[in-house]
Amino acid sequence: MPSLFFRDPQQEYPVIARGEGIHLIDEQGRRYIDGTSGAGNVTLGHGRERIADVLRQQGSELAYCFSAFFTNRPALELAERLAALAPPDLNHAYFVSGGSEAIETAIKLARQYHLLRGKQGKHQVISRWRSYHGASLAAMSATGLPSMRSPFEPLLADFPHIAPCYPYRCELGCEGVCHLACAQQLEQAILDAGADNVAAFVAEPVVVAGMAAVAPPPEYFAEIRRICDTHDVLFIADEVITGYGRTGRHFAMEHWDVDADIILFGKGASSGYAPLGGIVIHDRIVEAFAREQAFFAHIFTYVNNPMAARVGLEVLDIMAEEGTVTQARDTGAYALQQARGLLSRHSCVSEIRGSGLLLGIELVGPDGAVFAPEQHVGQKVAKMCLQRGLVVAGVTATDWGGGDDLRFYPPLIITPAEVDEALDIIDDALTHLEATG
């Protein structure tokens, strides 16, 4: 038994030796298309010497200073750059080490903001089922995946959850055309909890971990914004995966022209080259702290870390120079078109959807019903793809009695030819699934 503890003792883990562009190469020299961008974070691809160079340079100049006593130039400059990219009134950034730390920061910030305004009872955070917001305890309290929550249920905060916006499998009877009953559940949840007790609502603009690339209709987030404003509830947009160009906009909320009060970011912020995440904050939240001369009662060791911030600056430079956001939009549209043309012929494929370079493929059995959950068809197809040289995420939604899908979200630098290569592998795996059952 190896000394390294693995999450899944039943899984075999190839030892990766290096990465090049969209590819990972193991110790035997076998190449894999990284169809999940690592954990959704390696947006600019592997082996970027330019980013490695700035890590070495910043490390030799200043690797660390404690944010309780000092600040540093990379963090100051990165905050300015993010403020310029964010909606007009979100002009302040706070940097941490990743997405889970970002949601913890946002939840605590929302709570303290309300306290500063004399709203002593506001502490609950409402979120959605089928959501994923991180692995730490407040993040898991907001997460809406029962199988991930259940081992830790006694440790979790009692946060309310509402239905997701998921027209394909709508639990509210929308039959494929959303009528916003899911959004209106938020108002009822706030009234049930008592508006004086609700601090924030958090949602992913496009859901990736809990559903396969599911985006809401145009009116959804406008209704969410209206409800939050009516009841003095902060709206937190979790853009840990969808931010930094993934959906063809720098922040996915731009698709709906709706502004959040706090934006979470992570993953693509450093393209996987350093631990970096954080939040972008609305002016009125920061002004409440300034007005009361209050310090934020929250800190992590690597807040505003200069090495991570320097990488973040380099990532933004590369994205601007290479037109990464536009490339994600255009290549994503190509990938969706090609996937629908190539994969829709399979009887096991019932829906294909996408948003930028996020692609979701719903899988069903021969009669159109869900596969039995114990078959783990999503994972089975993902394993077939891995054997053929492609990493995709294959999921079985055991929490809801089944439902399998594939999720493809490669580095944003992927070319149309490389998209074709990846889709051919998925096509071959699905053909094998249908032949073997």
N, C-alpha and C positions, 0 to 999 in steps of 0.2 A: 504494500500500500504506500503510495507516494506521500511525502511530507506535506505537500501542498494540498489544502482542503478544497475539494471541488463541490460546487452547489449540487450537482447531480451525479451520484456515484455510479449510475447506470450508463452514463454517457462517456464516449471516448472523445478526448480532446486532442486534435492534431496540434503539434508544437509548431507555432509560427515563428519563422526565423527572420523574415523581413517583409516589407510592403513596398509596392511600386504602383503609384497611381491608384486605379480602382482594384488592384490585385493584392492578395496576401499570398505568400509563398512559405510552405512548411519546410521542415528540415530535410525532407526527401526531395525537395524541389518541385512539389506539386503546387500548381497555381489555382487560386480560387477567386472568382469575382466577388468582391465584398458588397453584396446586394443589400446589406443593412447598414452600410457606412459605420462599421464597428457596432456601437450601440446607438446609431443615429447621429454620431458626433463627428466622424471623419469626413467632413463635407468637402474639403479641398484635396482629398486623396492622401495616400501614404507616401512617405519618403520625400517630403518637401524639405530640401536642404536649406532653403531660404528661411523657413520657420525654425529649423534646428539651429541655424546660425545666430538668430536673434536670441534664442534661449541661451546659447553659450556666451554671447556678448553681454546680455543683461545679468547673467549669473556671475560673470567676472566683475561687473560694476556694482551691483546691488541685488542680492538674491532675496533679501527679506528685511523688512522693518515692521515693527508692531504698530498696527493701526490705532491702538489706544493712545499712542504718544506721537506718531509721525504720519505724514503722508509721503507720496512719492510721485515723480513726474509721469511715469507711464499710467498710473491709475487716474491722475487728474486729466490727462489727455484722452484716455479711453472714455471717461465719463462725458467729456465734451463731444466726442464723436458719436456716442450713443444717443445723447440728447438731440443731436442734429438729425438722427435717423428716426427717432421716436415721434409720436404725435406731438403737436405744438406745446401742450401744457405738461408734458412729462419730461422734465429737464434735469433730473437728478438720478444718479446711479449708485448702487452699493454692490460691491463685488465679493463673491464667495467662491467656494471650490466646486460647485456643481448644482444640479437641479434640486436635489433634496434639501440642501442648505438654502437654496433660493426660496422654496415654498415655506420652510420654517421661518425664514426672515420675513416674508410677506405676511404670514399669519400673525407673528408677533408685532409687526409694524401696524397692521390693521387694528389689533387690539389696543395698542398704546395710543394710536391716533384718536380712537373713540374716547379713551380715558381722558386725554388732554382736553377734550371738548365736553367733559362732564357726563359722557354716556357710559356710566359704570357697568351697565348690564351687558353691553355688546361684546360677546366673546365667541359665539358659535360661527362656524364656517359651513355654508351649504355647498355641496358639490353634486356630482352626477354619478349614477351607477355606470359601470363599464369605463370609468375613468382611471387614470394612473397619475399620481402626483409625487411619487417618491417613496423611499424606503424607510425614512426616519419616522418617529411616532406621530407627530402632527401631520406629516405628509401622508402617512398610511391611514390616519383618521379621515382624511379627505378622500383618499383613494376609494374607488367604487368597484373593486374586484374581490368578492367574498373569499375566494380561495386563498388570496394573499393576506387578507385581513384576519381570517379565522384563528390562526395560531396565536395571534397577538391581541385578540379582542379584549381581554381584560385590561390591557395597557392603553387602549385607544380612547381618545376623546369622543364624546357622544355627538358627533356632527350629523346633521340631517343629510339625506341624499334624495335626489329627484331622478326622474326618468331621463335617459339620454335622448338626444335628437338622432334617431336611428331609423329612418323611414323603411329600410329594408326589413328590419325585424321590430317594427313598432309595437310596443306593449299597450299603446293607447288607441289602436285601431285606425291609424291614418292610412293604411293600405297603400303605402308607397308614396303618398303625397302629403307632406307635413302640413298640418293645420295649426301648429304652434301650441297644441295642448301641453307638450313637453316643456315649452318655455313658461307657460302659464302656471305650471306646477311650482315654479319658483315662488310666485306670489303666495300661493297657498301654503308652501313650506315656511315662508317668512311669517305669515299670519299665525300658523300653528305654533311656531316657536315663540312668537311675540317679536315684533320688529325691534323692540328695545333690547332684545337678546342676540340679534344677528349682526355680526361684524362685517361679513364678506361672503361673496359667492365666487367660486373659482371654477373655471372651465378651460379645456383645451380647444382652441379654434377648430382644429382638425384632429380627430382622435386617432391615435396610432397604436398605443399599447393595449387598450381595452377593446378596440374595434379596428377594422381594417380600412384606414384612410377615409373616415366618415366626416364629411363637412355638412353643416346645416344649410337650410335654404336662406335666401337673401334677407328675409324679415326676422330671422331668429334672434340674432344678437342685438338688433334694434329694440326688440321687445324685452330682452334681458336688461339692456341699459335703462329702459324706461322703468322697469320694476325696481331695479337697484336704486335709481334716483328717487323714486316715490317713497322708499322706505329707509333712506339714509344707509344704504348697504354698499360697501366698496365692491367693485367688480375687478377681480384678479384674472388676467389672461395668462394661462400657463403656456408659454411659447418655448419651453425648453427644447422640444423637438421641432416645432414648426417655425421658429425664428431663424434668422440669418439665412434667408433665401430659400428655404426648403420648399415652400409652396409657390415660388415665383414672385413673391414680394418679400421685402426685408423682414417685416413682421406680418404674419398671416391675417391679423385683424384688419389690415388694410383692405382686404377683399370686401369687407362689409362696411367700411367707412364708419366704424364704431370704435370709440376710444375706451380703453380700460383705465382704471385708476392706478393699477400696478401691473407691470408686465414682467413675467418671469422669463429669464433666458438661461441658456447653458449649452451643452453639447457643441453645436457649431460655432460658438463664440471663440473657441480656440482650435477648432477643427481636430480636437483630440490630442493636441500636442502639449497641453498643460491643463491641470484641473482649474476650470473657470466657469462660473455661472454668476447669477446675480439678479437684481431687480432694477427696473426703471420706474421712477416714482413721480406721481402727479405733484405739481407745485403746491397745491393746497395742503397736502399731507406734510410736506417739508415745512411749510409756513406755520403749521400748528406747533411743530417742535420749536421753531425759532421764536414764535410768539410767547411760548411758555418757558423758553430757555431750558428745555428738557433734553436730557441725553437719552439716546436710544438704548434701552436696557437689554442689549443683545450683542454678542460678538462671537466670532470664530477665530481661530489662530491665524488662518490665511486670508482674512478679510483684506481686500485691496492689495493683494500680493503683487509686487512689481514684476516678477518674472511672468506670471500669468497675464497681467495686464499688457506687458510688452508683446506677448504672443497675440493677444487680442487685437492690438493695433496692427500688427503685421497681417493678420487674417483679413481685417477690413481693407487694408491697402491692396492685398491680392484680389479680393472680391471686386473692388472698384476697378482695378486695372484689367481684369480678365472678364468683366461683365458677368459675374457668376450668377447673380439673381436673374438676369435675363436668360442666361443659358438654362437655368433650372426651369424657368417658365416654358421655354421653347422645347427643350428636350423632354420635359415632362408631358407636354401636349403630344409630342411624337410617341412617347412610350405608351400613353393611354390609347392612342389611335391604333398603334401596332398590336397592343395586347388585345384590344377588342376584336381586331381583325383576325388574329392568329388563334387566340385561346377560346373565343366564344363558341367555336365549333365543338368543343368538348361538352358532352352531356353533364359532366360533373361541375361545370362552371355555370353559376346562375347569375352573377353580377360582377362587373369589373368597373371600378371607379378610381378616380385619381385627383390629386391636387398638387400641381407642380411635380416634383420628383418623389411623390408618395403614391404608391399604387396598391390597391386592395383587391383581392380576388376571392369571392365567396364560392365555397365548394358545397355541393349537395350530392346525395346518393342518386341511383338510377331512376327512382320514382319522384325525384325532386324534393324529397324529405331530407332532413338532416341525417348525417351519419350517426350511428350509435357512438356516444362519447368515448366508450371504452376502446373504440377502434383507433382513436387519436390520428385521424386521417391527415389533418394539417401537419402534424409533426412528421408523419410518415412521408408525405410529399417533400417536405423540407429536407429530410434525410436523403431522399432520392436526388434532390438537386445538389446537395453537398457532395454526394458521390460523383456527380457529373461536373463538379467544379464551380458551383454557384451557392453562395450563402443567401438564403431567404429566411424569413420568419414564418413558421407554420404553427397555427394556433387552433386548439379545440376549446371552445367556450363551455367548459364543463359546469361552470356556475349556473348556466341557464339551460341545462339539459341538452347541450350539444350545439353544433354550429361550427364549421371549420372554415378556415381561410388561409390565404397566403398574403404576405406583406413584403413589398419590394421598395426599398428606399436607399438607393445607391449613392455614392459620392456625387456631389453636384457637378463634377467635372466630367461625368460619363458622356461618351459620344453616342450618336445614333447607332453607329455600327456595333458598339459595345452593348447598347440596349438590345439590339437584335440578337446578339449572341446569348445574352441572359434569357430573353424570352424563348429562344429556341430550346434552351435547357429546361425551362418550365414546361414548355409544350411536350417535350420528350417524357418528362416525369409524369405529366398528366395522362399521356398516352399509355404509359406503363401501369399507372393506377387503374385505368379503365380496363386494361387487358387482364390484370391480375386480381382486381377487387380489393 
